[in-house]
Amino acid sequence: MPRMLAFRKSTASSPDVTNFWDDGANQIAFGRGNKGFVVINRTSNPVHRLFQTSLPFGSYCDVFQGEPTQGGCSGALVRVENSGQADITAGPFSAVVIHVGSTVW
């Protein structure tokens, strides 16, 4: 999947895992420094919460479900606040993947 390859390339300079979270079962989230953030949901229920990221303020295209376009994003947008927090929902058996290369202004 070329979009996931773009995530890998965008986060290659930041190999450390940051802001790790898990629900103790089949939902996890983690950052790759200030370069990317991933939420993985392997359950039949959506996961929705306010995640702490290390990403800069901005709106990011979820490259798991779509890709950046001329006018925005073909998938969902995720807004990261000045605090680094992002309100993210990952559907059942799905994921949300954002990175600095998927910024939408």
Helices and strands as residue ranges (DSSP letters): H 2-11, E 17-22, E 27-32, E 36-41, E 47-52, E 58-61, E 68-69, E 72-73, E 77-80, E 85-90, E 94-99, G 100-102, E 103-104
